[in-house]
């Protein structure tokens, strides 16, 4: 199980304030014999029938290392891996990257 980011609680609070229900903390994905964990899985059920259920996954990054470029490279790499896996396993779930700024 991965360590939680320092902004984890703030992201949860913002999502719930916006009407999202946290369904997975973290969102577990099994793919190709590997275990992947996206920080948060959430969904929002809308009243309008034509919109159906909205589902998202949120990967949270703090960018705390001395090299913001290295942090960005790592974040983009993780995002792309999760995006590819989600596209195959849960194609209706939208992936977001939460960053401090």
PyMOL commands that set and color helices and strands:
alter all, ss='L'
color gray80, all
select helices_A, chain A and resi 8-17+68-89
alter helices_A, ss='H'
color red, helices_A
select strands_A, chain A and resi 21-24+27-31+34-38+40-45+53-60+93-98
alter strands_A, ss='S'
color yellow, strands_A
deselect
rebuild
show_as cartoon
